[in-house]
Each structure stands twice: as C-alpha cells, then as structure tokens.
C-alpha cells in the first residue's frame, strides 16, 4: 500500500528555500498571512481491448462514446474486441465521448470503447471480476489489469477486509505533476507500505471505520485521479517525456472490480487526503452511480478542495485541464464546469449539491493550508511563473477567504458538512492526530462519525 504525500519539510530545499509567502510555515497559527500578488472536445471512442476468460462485452450506450467509464463530447465508439471465450461485442452507438476505453478485466470481457472522458450520467458502469478474498485484518495488494501509473507501470489497489458490511475507499495523496518542480516530488509508480495510521488504525476504538472493509487506492498518476490523457506529452512535464495521466481512467477500472466485490454493502465512504481528497471528490459522482441506489455513498475530502475563480486562478485550472485531459473527464451534465475563461471547477461543488440532495458530503481543511498554497501560488500574476522552480507566494488570508467562500456560497445544501481548523496544517485523516484533533470542543473523530451516520454539521473556530 502506498503512502506518499509530502509534508512541507520533506520538500526542502526545493520549495522551502524559496521563502514562499504562505508556504511551509507555522503549523499552529497564521504566521504566513502575507500579501502576494473547454478544452477541445474528445476524440472518437474506440473499441474495447480484448480480455481473457471473459463473457460477452458490449459497446457503449448512445451518447457515451461506446460505453467506457467516461467520455467527453466526441464522435462515438466502435465495437469492443471479442473477449476470449465470449461472444463478439456489439458496436457502440454514435456518442459524445473521449479517448478509447481501457481493456476490461479478466472474466468481464472488454470494457467497451468510448473513452475516458465526459461522463454520461445515464451510462451503465461495467462490472468485472470481484477482488480476491482474504482474511479480515490483512492488507492484500491486487494489481488490476488495464490500470497503469504515470510511467506506464501496472497499478492496483490494496484491500483489507473487515467484519462490517460497510466499505471505505481511501484515495492516497502525493503531490501532483503539472510542471518541472511539481513532477520532481510526485511518484510515477506504485510503492507499498503496511502500517496502519490515522483512519486506517483498526486497533483504535475511536476509529469510526475500524471494522469496515478498506480499499486503499495508491496514487501514481500525478493527476489528482482526474486525468484521462494517454501518452501525454507536455514541455513542462519531465522534459517532454511521455506520461500516462490516466488516474480517472484507472478509477473506472478499479470501480468495475470493487463494486461486484461487495454486493451486500450498506454504506460506502469515499475519502482521501491531499491529492486523494481531490480524487475522491472528482470521482464521487461516478462512485455514487456505480453502487445500487440503496447504498449510502458518503464523501469526506481531506485537505483538497476547489475554490472560486477569484481564489484559484482560471489560467491554472486550464493548465491542469490541458496537461491531464480533465476536459475529457468532467461530467457532461456539469454544464458550468468548463467555461471559456478556463475556470469554473468550483461549479462541480454546485453540481454535486444539486444532483445529490440527500447524500452526505464533507470537507476537512485548515483555513490556511500551507501546502495547497504552494500550488495556488503558480496561478498568481495570470500564471506568469507557472514553470518557475519556486512557486510564487500565496497569502494565507486569501486562502482562508476562499475556504469560507466555498462553505458559505457553494457547499450550501443541508447535505454538506465542513470541519475547518484555524491553522495551516496539511491533511488530518491520515495521521494519528486524527484521534486528538478538535475545534471548539468538537473531536474530528466525532464529526466523521456523525457524517457517516448522515448528520452533517459545520465546525469552525
């Protein structure tokens, strides 16, 4: 199991030595509150790759580019290749979707063509083989056919079965790769670990998910699990070397194995820290659709949240879209998520707000998160220094204003809960301090317990 998010101290001397305003500062106060200054539509969907031992694979539904896990506006998918031992797949109807879909897992047939982009909210999500069983309490890493890391090496998930009928899908963090500096501190292949800290500690009685089954999604694609760009080349990334920004594609393949593995699940918590927080939120819609309607799918995003354009520069949002292929992975019915100015990612919050009025959706963050401000800084001065070695400073007060704007003006439905720490620490669920952290007398563990029980609330200083 992989755990790679980097604390500010671990970035020294690359970032810390830059004397970044709002970067790597005090962990217990506001000492860094300083002043600083549509992509194109997707390509045609192609047929699914051949899978071994599978049953009949079918092409995509109309409007989905051949039935891949996602597809942005494009021109429709072709037939999936015959699965070994199965009948030939039928062709996908003309659709609106992105690049070609990944191969189906063994036993499931090809996942169909159509792409990694523009999610059609009415498209069925294919199912593959269940994950292998294992004794409760032991982590088992499962390499998943068709998924891959940024460097093209195989990807997968770690699973630890529990006694509860509930499931937590935890998405790991570990920086992002979108320019020269950021890619230096982002892993491009899966690593492993076997400790059990923070929300993964099954020995701590205060852990509200200690007896749940945990699926841990390692992070090795550099795209906050939002990318759908195969064989990507960008001059700012690894000297123009070919990259596989396919985190969103991978998540679709993972879900095709996770969902049939737990047919009796009652609650699903999708969560993650840092880059994994963005990934959990970005993949919430498709995760909620993947499970039966009777399943309560809960979101808690830890230290990774979008902001309105006045706080998160549209030029930086557009850069991420271009590098990672996010235009091809944004839900097609989120009509305000990709406006012409390049911004608009904040509208995904409103999209979830309107689409899931009875769900439980939550955000945990520091008001002046010192690590996220490093990334936000690349958008200052209209991204004039987006590929500089050291990110320009981003003021803590401005980040704090963005946090409260998100809470007060975007995450406004009764289904939302927020837990805002009056400091600049980055991530909370993935540390043992998860069991001691509190704000205004409310323990973070109690707030998480309330969230998974359907009782969201807003906690702040």
TAKANOR-V846269 format. One record per residue. N is the residue number from 1. RES is the residue in three letters. PHI is phi in degrees with one decimal (999 if undefined). PSI is psi in degrees with one decimal (999 if undefined). Layout:
BEGIN
((N & RES & PHI & PSI) (N & RES & PHI & PSI))
END
This chain:
BEGIN
((1 & UNK & 999 & 140.3) (2 & UNK & -104.5 & 139.1) (3 & UNK & -141.5 & 104.8) (4 & UNK & -131.9 & 8.1) (5 & UNK & -63.9 & 143.7) (6 & UNK & -109.3 & 124.6) (7 & UNK & -72.6 & 161.4) (8 & UNK & -56.8 & -39.9) (9 & UNK & -61.4 & -29.7) (10 & UNK & -74.8 & -12.6) (11 & UNK & -88.1 & -9.2) (12 & UNK & -65.7 & 142.7) (13 & UNK & -92.1 & 1.2) (14 & UNK & -56.0 & -46.2) (15 & UNK & -107.0 & -39.7) (16 & UNK & -63.0 & -39.3) (17 & UNK & -66.3 & -9.5) (18 & UNK & -76.2 & -7.0) (19 & UNK & 53.2 & 51.2) (20 & UNK & -71.0 & 126.6) (21 & UNK & -69.9 & 117.0) (22 & UNK & 90.6 & -1.8) (23 & UNK & -93.6 & 167.7) (24 & UNK & 16.4 & 56.9) (25 & UNK & -110.2 & -146.3) (26 & UNK & -58.5 & 142.8) (27 & UNK & -99.5 & 6.5) (28 & UNK & -136.1 & 19.1) (29 & UNK & -169.5 & -160.0) (30 & UNK & -114.2 & 41.0) (31 & UNK & -69.5 & -11.8) (32 & UNK & -104.4 & 19.2) (33 & UNK & -80.1 & 78.1) (34 & UNK & -117.5 & 165.0) (35 & UNK & -92.4 & 138.9) (36 & UNK & -149.7 & 147.4) (37 & UNK & -53.7 & 999) (38 & UNK & 999 & 49.3) (39 & UNK & -28.2 & 176.4) (40 & UNK & -67.3 & 157.5) (41 & UNK & -69.0 & 157.6) (42 & UNK & -67.5 & 159.6) (43 & UNK & -77.4 & 171.9) (44 & UNK & -61.9 & 143.3) (45 & UNK & -74.8 & 143.2) (46 & UNK & -112.7 & 173.6) (47 & UNK & -68.9 & 158.8) (48 & UNK & -72.0 & 153.7) (49 & UNK & -76.8 & 166.3) (50 & UNK & -77.5 & 137.8) (51 & UNK & -118.3 & 152.9) (52 & UNK & -92.1 & 146.3) (53 & UNK & 65.6 & 19.6) (54 & UNK & -97.5 & 169.5) (55 & UNK & -90.7 & -177.2) (56 & UNK & -58.5 & 133.6) (57 & UNK & -103.4 & 141.9) (58 & UNK & -115.3 & 154.4) (59 & UNK & -75.1 & -175.7) (60 & UNK & -84.3 & 164.3) (61 & UNK & -73.4 & 155.5) (62 & UNK & -55.6 & 137.2) (63 & UNK & 87.9 & 0.8) (64 & UNK & -118.2 & 9.9) (65 & UNK & 64.8 & 41.2) (66 & UNK & 91.8 & 8.0) (67 & UNK & 87.3 & 21.3) (68 & UNK & -70.4 & 175.6) (69 & UNK & -63.2 & -19.2) (70 & UNK & -158.0 & 168.5) (71 & UNK & -173.1 & 129.4) (72 & UNK & -92.9 & 167.6) (73 & UNK & -50.4 & 126.1) (74 & UNK & -159.9 & -140.4) (75 & UNK & -128.4 & 11.9) (76 & UNK & 98.1 & 154.2) (77 & UNK & -104.2 & 158.4) (78 & UNK & -93.3 & -168.5) (79 & UNK & -75.7 & 145.4) (80 & UNK & -72.7 & 149.9) (81 & UNK & -69.9 & 152.4) (82 & UNK & -64.2 & 135.5) (83 & UNK & -78.2 & 142.9) (84 & UNK & -58.9 & 125.7) (85 & UNK & 83.0 & 0.2) (86 & UNK & -120.2 & 172.4) (87 & UNK & -79.5 & 156.8) (88 & UNK & -59.9 & 148.7) (89 & UNK & -83.6 & 152.1) (90 & UNK & -88.8 & 155.2) (91 & UNK & -72.6 & 154.3) (92 & UNK & -83.1 & 145.1) (93 & UNK & -71.3 & 157.1) (94 & UNK & -53.7 & 134.1) (95 & UNK & -139.0 & -154.3) (96 & UNK & -129.0 & 31.0) (97 & UNK & -119.0 & 171.2) (98 & UNK & -81.6 & -142.5) (99 & UNK & -71.4 & 174.2) (100 & UNK & -66.9 & 148.7) (101 & UNK & -78.6 & 162.6) (102 & UNK & -83.8 & 163.6) (103 & UNK & -66.7 & 147.5) (104 & UNK & -74.4 & 159.4) (105 & UNK & -76.3 & 159.9) (106 & UNK & -57.0 & 137.5) (107 & UNK & 88.9 & -8.5) (108 & UNK & -114.0 & -7.6) (109 & UNK & 76.3 & 177.2) (110 & UNK & -67.6 & 146.2) (111 & UNK & -79.6 & -1.5) (112 & UNK & 92.9 & 163.1) (113 & UNK & -80.8 & -162.7) (114 & UNK & 87.9 & 174.4) (115 & UNK & -126.2 & -171.0) (116 & UNK & -89.5 & 11.5) (117 & UNK & -133.7 & 171.1) (118 & UNK & 43.7 & 84.3) (119 & UNK & -65.4 & 125.1) (120 & UNK & -86.7 & 113.0) (121 & UNK & -65.0 & -12.8) (122 & UNK & -98.9 & -2.6) (123 & UNK & -75.4 & 137.3) (124 & UNK & -70.1 & 147.2) (125 & UNK & -100.6 & 124.0) (126 & UNK & -69.6 & 154.1) (127 & UNK & -114.7 & 140.4) (128 & UNK & -113.1 & -158.4) (129 & UNK & -68.1 & 143.1) (130 & UNK & -61.2 & 155.0) (131 & UNK & -68.3 & 152.0) (132 & UNK & -64.3 & 146.4) (133 & UNK & -77.5 & 159.5) (134 & UNK & -159.6 & 161.0) (135 & UNK & -61.0 & 146.6) (136 & UNK & -59.2 & 140.2) (137 & UNK & 92.2 & -8.2) (138 & UNK & -107.9 & 134.5) (139 & UNK & -77.6 & 134.7) (140 & UNK & -129.4 & 122.5) (141 & UNK & -86.9 & 133.0) (142 & UNK & -123.1 & 113.3) (143 & UNK & -73.0 & 130.4) (144 & UNK & -106.4 & 117.7) (145 & UNK & -57.9 & 135.0) (146 & UNK & 94.6 & -19.1) (147 & UNK & -92.7 & 152.6) (148 & UNK & -154.2 & 158.8) (149 & UNK & -89.1 & 177.3) (150 & UNK & -58.1 & -32.7) (151 & UNK & -89.5 & 5.4) (152 & UNK & 91.0 & -5.9) (153 & UNK & -74.4 & 161.3) (154 & UNK & -65.2 & 150.0) (155 & UNK & -119.6 & 176.5) (156 & UNK & -178.6 & -164.6) (157 & UNK & -135.8 & 158.4) (158 & UNK & -107.5 & 141.1) (159 & UNK & -127.5 & 135.5) (160 & UNK & -131.2 & 111.0) (161 & UNK & -75.2 & 145.1) (162 & UNK & -126.7 & 177.2) (163 & UNK & -85.4 & -15.7) (164 & UNK & -80.1 & 153.9) (165 & UNK & -79.1 & 7.2) (166 & UNK & -102.3 & 160.3) (167 & UNK & -134.2 & 133.6) (168 & UNK & -112.2 & 127.0) (169 & UNK & -104.8 & 112.1) (170 & UNK & -109.5 & 124.9) (171 & UNK & -103.0 & 122.9) (172 & UNK & -71.8 & 156.9) (173 & UNK & -103.6 & -175.6) (174 & UNK & 149.8 & 46.8) (175 & UNK & 75.1 & -163.4) (176 & UNK & -152.1 & 162.4) (177 & UNK & -125.1 & 103.9) (178 & UNK & -145.0 & -3.5) (179 & UNK & -154.5 & -176.8) (180 & UNK & -59.0 & -50.0) (181 & UNK & -69.1 & -46.8) (182 & UNK & -62.4 & -35.0) (183 & UNK & -71.0 & -22.0) (184 & UNK & -67.0 & -26.9) (185 & UNK & -116.5 & 34.0) (186 & UNK & -129.0 & 124.0) (187 & UNK & -69.7 & 141.2) (188 & UNK & -109.9 & 4.5) (189 & UNK & -146.0 & 159.9) (190 & UNK & -75.9 & 133.5) (191 & UNK & -115.8 & -177.5) (192 & UNK & -132.8 & 157.1) (193 & UNK & -155.5 & 161.7) (194 & UNK & -134.6 & 20.1) (195 & UNK & -87.7 & 169.0) (196 & UNK & -133.5 & 84.7) (197 & UNK & -113.9 & 164.5) (198 & UNK & 57.7 & -133.5) (199 & UNK & -69.5 & -7.5) (200 & UNK & -92.8 & -0.2) (201 & UNK & -79.1 & 105.2) (202 & UNK & -84.8 & -4.1) (203 & UNK & -91.5 & -13.2) (204 & UNK & -89.3 & 118.1) (205 & UNK & -64.7 & -16.0) (206 & UNK & -82.2 & -6.3) (207 & UNK & -77.2 & 114.8) (208 & UNK & -70.5 & -10.8) (209 & UNK & -120.9 & 25.2) (210 & UNK & -64.5 & -30.9) (211 & UNK & -102.3 & 8.2) (212 & UNK & -78.4 & 158.4) (213 & UNK & -75.3 & 134.4) (214 & UNK & -111.5 & 128.3) (215 & UNK & -112.6 & 118.5) (216 & UNK & -102.9 & 121.6) (217 & UNK & -101.3 & 103.4) (218 & UNK & -61.4 & 154.4) (219 & UNK & -113.9 & 114.6) (220 & UNK & -143.6 & 16.1) (221 & UNK & -108.4 & -9.7) (222 & UNK & 70.4 & 9.9) (223 & UNK & -122.9 & 24.5) (224 & UNK & 48.4 & 33.5) (225 & UNK & 54.6 & 37.6) (226 & UNK & -123.0 & -1.6) (227 & UNK & -88.8 & 150.7) (228 & UNK & -141.0 & 42.7) (229 & UNK & -119.0 & 107.8) (230 & UNK & -84.5 & 140.8) (231 & UNK & 52.2 & 47.7) (232 & UNK & -75.6 & 142.2) (233 & UNK & -133.5 & 125.5) (234 & UNK & -143.0 & 135.0) (235 & UNK & -61.4 & -23.8) (236 & UNK & -84.3 & -10.8) (237 & UNK & -109.0 & 112.2) (238 & UNK & 51.3 & 40.1) (239 & UNK & 63.9 & 25.3) (240 & UNK & 85.2 & 10.1) (241 & UNK & -69.0 & 151.1) (242 & UNK & -65.6 & 132.8) (243 & UNK & -126.1 & 152.3) (244 & UNK & -110.7 & 90.8) (245 & UNK & -88.7 & 78.4) (246 & UNK & -127.1 & 33.6) (247 & UNK & -61.9 & -42.2) (248 & UNK & -65.7 & -41.0) (249 & UNK & -60.5 & -46.6) (250 & UNK & -57.1 & -44.0) (251 & UNK & -62.1 & -35.1) (252 & UNK & -62.4 & -41.7) (253 & UNK & -66.7 & -41.3) (254 & UNK & -61.3 & -44.5) (255 & UNK & -62.3 & -33.1) (256 & UNK & -65.8 & -20.0) (257 & UNK & -98.2 & -34.5) (258 & UNK & -70.1 & -48.0) (259 & UNK & -58.2 & -49.8) (260 & UNK & -71.4 & -9.8) (261 & UNK & -76.3 & -19.2) (262 & UNK & -132.6 & 69.1) (263 & UNK & -67.6 & -18.9) (264 & UNK & -107.9 & 16.5) (265 & UNK & -63.6 & 144.4) (266 & UNK & -107.6 & -41.2) (267 & UNK & -130.9 & 143.7) (268 & UNK & -127.0 & 123.2) (269 & UNK & -103.7 & 116.9) (270 & UNK & -103.8 & 122.8) (271 & UNK & -149.1 & 175.8) (272 & UNK & 173.9 & 166.9) (273 & UNK & -120.4 & 142.8) (274 & UNK & 60.0 & -122.8) (275 & UNK & -57.0 & -33.2) (276 & UNK & -67.7 & -26.4) (277 & UNK & -67.4 & -44.0) (278 & UNK & -60.5 & -43.9) (279 & UNK & -62.3 & -40.9) (280 & UNK & -63.3 & -45.5) (281 & UNK & -66.6 & -43.4) (282 & UNK & -65.6 & -30.2) (283 & UNK & -100.2 & 8.4) (284 & UNK & -62.9 & -47.2) (285 & UNK & -56.2 & -50.0) (286 & UNK & -69.7 & -30.6) (287 & UNK & -68.1 & -43.7) (288 & UNK & -62.0 & -36.4) (289 & UNK & -74.6 & -27.9) (290 & UNK & -70.8 & -33.5) (291 & UNK & -89.7 & 155.1) (292 & UNK & -56.3 & 153.6) (293 & UNK & -61.7 & -20.0) (294 & UNK & -77.7 & -11.9) (295 & UNK & -86.7 & 131.3) (296 & UNK & -83.7 & 111.0) (297 & UNK & -104.3 & 117.9) (298 & UNK & -110.6 & 142.0) (299 & UNK & -115.9 & 129.8) (300 & UNK & -132.8 & 115.9) (301 & UNK & -103.7 & 121.5) (302 & UNK & -107.8 & 106.0) (303 & UNK & 66.3 & 41.0) (304 & UNK & -162.1 & 105.6) (305 & UNK & -146.3 & 147.5) (306 & UNK & -77.4 & 165.3) (307 & UNK & -139.1 & 163.2) (308 & UNK & -65.3 & 160.4) (309 & UNK & -60.5 & -27.5) (310 & UNK & -71.8 & -13.2) (311 & UNK & -110.0 & -33.4) (312 & UNK & -116.8 & 107.4) (313 & UNK & -56.4 & 131.7) (314 & UNK & -56.8 & -33.6) (315 & UNK & -64.4 & -34.4) (316 & UNK & -72.9 & -40.1) (317 & UNK & -60.5 & -42.8) (318 & UNK & -66.3 & -37.1) (319 & UNK & -60.4 & -44.4) (320 & UNK & -61.7 & -42.5) (321 & UNK & -57.7 & -45.5) (322 & UNK & -66.9 & -45.0) (323 & UNK & -70.3 & -42.8) (324 & UNK & -98.5 & -9.7) (325 & UNK & 76.6 & 34.9) (326 & UNK & -70.9 & -24.4) (327 & UNK & -60.3 & -30.8) (328 & UNK & -83.2 & -7.0) (329 & UNK & -116.2 & -8.8) (330 & UNK & -70.6 & 138.8) (331 & UNK & -55.1 & 133.4) (332 & UNK & -66.3 & -23.3) (333 & UNK & -89.2 & 3.2) (334 & UNK & -91.0 & 77.8) (335 & UNK & -68.9 & -19.5) (336 & UNK & -101.0 & 6.5) (337 & UNK & -82.0 & -13.5) (338 & UNK & -135.9 & 65.6) (339 & UNK & -71.4 & 165.3) (340 & UNK & -60.1 & -25.8) (341 & UNK & -77.6 & -3.4) (342 & UNK & 93.8 & -13.4) (343 & UNK & -91.3 & -145.0) (344 & UNK & 88.4 & 0.6) (345 & UNK & -59.9 & -28.8) (346 & UNK & -58.7 & -25.9) (347 & UNK & -68.1 & -13.6) (348 & UNK & -64.9 & -32.2) (349 & UNK & -64.2 & -45.8) (350 & UNK & -63.6 & -37.0) (351 & UNK & -58.8 & -47.2) (352 & UNK & -66.0 & -39.0) (353 & UNK & -57.6 & -43.7) (354 & UNK & -80.1 & -34.4) (355 & UNK & -82.5 & -28.4) (356 & UNK & -125.3 & 67.4) (357 & UNK & -68.7 & -19.5) (358 & UNK & -107.7 & 3.9) (359 & UNK & -77.3 & 177.3) (360 & UNK & -120.8 & 119.2) (361 & UNK & -128.2 & 130.4) (362 & UNK & -139.7 & 155.6) (363 & UNK & -131.8 & 134.5) (364 & UNK & -120.8 & 129.9) (365 & UNK & -161.8 & 158.8) (366 & UNK & -83.1 & 145.4) (367 & UNK & -63.0 & -28.4) (368 & UNK & -129.3 & 42.5) (369 & UNK & -39.4 & 111.1) (370 & UNK & -70.3 & -24.9) (371 & UNK & -81.9 & -44.6) (372 & UNK & -64.4 & -30.0) (373 & UNK & -66.0 & -25.2) (374 & UNK & -60.3 & -44.2) (375 & UNK & -71.8 & -45.0) (376 & UNK & -57.2 & -31.6) (377 & UNK & -60.7 & -29.3) (378 & UNK & -65.3 & -16.3) (379 & UNK & -90.2 & -7.1) (380 & UNK & -66.7 & 156.7) (381 & UNK & 53.7 & 42.2) (382 & UNK & 54.1 & 42.2) (383 & UNK & 63.2 & 27.6) (384 & UNK & -62.8 & -26.6) (385 & UNK & -118.0 & 36.3) (386 & UNK & -66.3 & -22.1) (387 & UNK & -114.1 & 22.3) (388 & UNK & -72.3 & 154.4) (389 & UNK & -61.8 & -40.9) (390 & UNK & -113.5 & 128.7) (391 & UNK & -67.2 & 139.9) (392 & UNK & -61.2 & 157.1) (393 & UNK & -70.4 & 146.4) (394 & UNK & -128.2 & 121.3) (395 & UNK & -68.0 & 138.8) (396 & UNK & -61.2 & -37.2) (397 & UNK & -64.5 & -35.5) (398 & UNK & -68.8 & -38.9) (399 & UNK & -64.8 & -42.0) (400 & UNK & -60.1 & -41.8) (401 & UNK & -62.1 & -37.6) (402 & UNK & -66.2 & -37.0) (403 & UNK & -62.8 & -46.9) (404 & UNK & -73.1 & -30.3) (405 & UNK & -63.2 & -41.0) (406 & UNK & -61.3 & -46.3) (407 & UNK & -66.3 & -44.2) (408 & UNK & -86.5 & -24.4) (409 & UNK & -119.6 & -10.1) (410 & UNK & -125.8 & -52.3) (411 & UNK & -86.5 & 66.4) (412 & UNK & -102.1 & -11.9) (413 & UNK & -73.0 & 163.2) (414 & UNK & -67.5 & -12.0) (415 & UNK & -81.0 & -8.2) (416 & UNK & -93.1 & 142.9) (417 & UNK & -132.5 & 147.7) (418 & UNK & -136.3 & 147.7) (419 & UNK & -131.6 & 105.4) (420 & UNK & -111.0 & 117.6) (421 & UNK & -88.0 & 135.3) (422 & UNK & -82.3 & 56.1) (423 & UNK & -151.6 & -165.0) (424 & UNK & -124.0 & 23.9) (425 & UNK & -74.3 & 146.4) (426 & UNK & -106.6 & 120.2) (427 & UNK & 75.3 & 146.4) (428 & UNK & -137.3 & -35.5) (429 & UNK & -72.7 & -23.8) (430 & UNK & -96.5 & 19.0) (431 & UNK & -129.4 & 157.4) (432 & UNK & -68.4 & -17.6) (433 & UNK & -67.6 & -8.3) (434 & UNK & -51.3 & -31.1) (435 & UNK & -89.3 & -5.7) (436 & UNK & -123.0 & -13.6) (437 & UNK & -67.5 & 139.3) (438 & UNK & -153.0 & 160.2) (439 & UNK & -137.3 & 126.8) (440 & UNK & 52.4 & 37.9) (441 & UNK & 82.0 & -0.3) (442 & UNK & -99.0 & 122.0) (443 & UNK & -74.6 & 139.9) (444 & UNK & -59.7 & -39.5) (445 & UNK & -62.6 & -36.0) (446 & UNK & -68.3 & -39.9) (447 & UNK & -63.3 & -43.2) (448 & UNK & -62.5 & -41.7) (449 & UNK & -58.7 & -45.2) (450 & UNK & -62.4 & -40.7) (451 & UNK & -60.8 & -47.7) (452 & UNK & -73.4 & -13.6) (453 & UNK & -95.9 & 9.0) (454 & UNK & 80.7 & 26.2) (455 & UNK & -124.9 & 74.1) (456 & UNK & -71.4 & 152.0) (457 & UNK & -153.3 & 163.8) (458 & UNK & -106.1 & 124.9) (459 & UNK & -123.5 & 127.5) (460 & UNK & -156.9 & 172.4) (461 & UNK & -68.9 & 999))
END
